[in-house]
Amino acid sequence: QEIIFHLKRIFADHATGTPTCEMTTKAYLYLIFAQMFEHMRPAALKGTVPSGSHDKVERLKSVLSYIHNRYPEPLKLKELADEANMSEGHFCRFFKQMVQKSPVDYINYYRIQQACVQLENTDHKIVDIAMDVGFEHLSYFITTFKKHKNITPSQYRKMFYEKVAMEPALV
């Protein structure tokens, strides 16, 4: 009833051409959205977790922990799906929904983050870092690194050391 009332007010303001009709329209739309939101997810608004959410979060935590502990090793989709107690297809949909990345994209993202740590803190060769973080081929590592960081690993290292050299020394 209230939403219909607000819509009628919007139409009436536009029909009369009041100078403030744009502002009042926005105000009424905000009221409409607020009322709709109150009725959309009552469980979430009351502070309770929707059923099944806790289980999803726990499964995701388990899979992410598995990835973080084993990222240097070759990881198979079947292993990750088994860790989550799901079929491979269901797991891929679940993971994408929860993380906004496919499992392979996330693993590569995490490996690149770990490579950055090594590039910043060691003088290891780039090929060794690539192998240390789980990439089997240097060319794929460089391509993936560039996709995530918009620069090559050697450019990243050089840029990092130049930035550190420019920072004032802490005494």
BELVEN-V444856 format. One record per residue. N is the residue number from 1. RES is the residue in one letter. NEAR is the number of other C-alpha atoms within 8 Angstrom. Layout:
N_RES_NEAR / N_RES_NEAR
//
This chain:
1_Q_4 / 2_E_5 / 3_I_8 / 4_I_7 / 5_F_8 / 6_H_12 / 7_L_9 / 8_K_8 / 9_R_8 / 10_I_12 / 11_F_8 / 12_A_8 / 13_D_12 / 14_H_9 / 15_A_6 / 16_T_6 / 17_G_7 / 18_T_7 / 19_P_5 / 20_T_6 / 21_C_11 / 22_E_7 / 23_M_7 / 24_T_10 / 25_T_10 / 26_K_8 / 27_A_8 / 28_Y_11 / 29_L_9 / 30_Y_8 / 31_L_9 / 32_I_10 / 33_F_8 / 34_A_8 / 35_Q_9 / 36_M_8 / 37_F_8 / 38_E_9 / 39_H_7 / 40_M_6 / 41_R_8 / 42_P_8 / 43_A_9 / 44_A_9 / 45_L_8 / 46_K_6 / 47_G_6 / 48_T_7 / 49_V_8 / 50_P_7 / 51_S_5 / 52_G_6 / 53_S_8 / 54_H_8 / 55_D_7 / 56_K_8 / 57_V_8 / 58_E_8 / 59_R_10 / 60_L_11 / 61_K_8 / 62_S_10 / 63_V_11 / 64_L_8 / 65_S_8 / 66_Y_10 / 67_I_10 / 68_H_8 / 69_N_6 / 70_R_8 / 71_Y_13 / 72_P_10 / 73_E_7 / 74_P_6 / 75_L_9 / 76_K_6 / 77_L_8 / 78_K_8 / 79_E_8 / 80_L_12 / 81_A_13 / 82_D_9 / 83_E_11 / 84_A_11 / 85_N_6 / 86_M_9 / 87_S_9 / 88_E_9 / 89_G_6 / 90_H_8 / 91_F_12 / 92_C_11 / 93_R_8 / 94_F_8 / 95_F_13 / 96_K_11 / 97_Q_8 / 98_M_7 / 99_V_7 / 100_Q_7 / 101_K_9 / 102_S_10 / 103_P_10 / 104_V_6 / 105_D_8 / 106_Y_9 / 107_I_10 / 108_N_9 / 109_Y_9 / 110_Y_10 / 111_R_12 / 112_I_12 / 113_Q_8 / 114_Q_9 / 115_A_11 / 116_C_10 / 117_V_8 / 118_Q_11 / 119_L_14 / 120_E_9 / 121_N_6 / 122_T_6 / 123_D_6 / 124_H_8 / 125_K_6 / 126_I_9 / 127_V_7 / 128_D_8 / 129_I_12 / 130_A_14 / 131_M_12 / 132_D_8 / 133_V_13 / 134_G_11 / 135_F_11 / 136_E_8 / 137_H_8 / 138_L_10 / 139_S_6 / 140_Y_9 / 141_F_11 / 142_I_10 / 143_T_9 / 144_T_10 / 145_F_13 / 146_K_11 / 147_K_8 / 148_H_8 / 149_K_7 / 150_N_7 / 151_I_9 / 152_T_11 / 153_P_12 / 154_S_7 / 155_Q_8 / 156_Y_11 / 157_R_10 / 158_K_8 / 159_M_8 / 160_F_9 / 161_Y_9 / 162_E_8 / 163_K_8 / 164_V_7 / 165_A_7 / 166_M_6 / 167_E_6 / 168_P_5 / 169_A_4 / 170_L_3 / 171_V_2
//
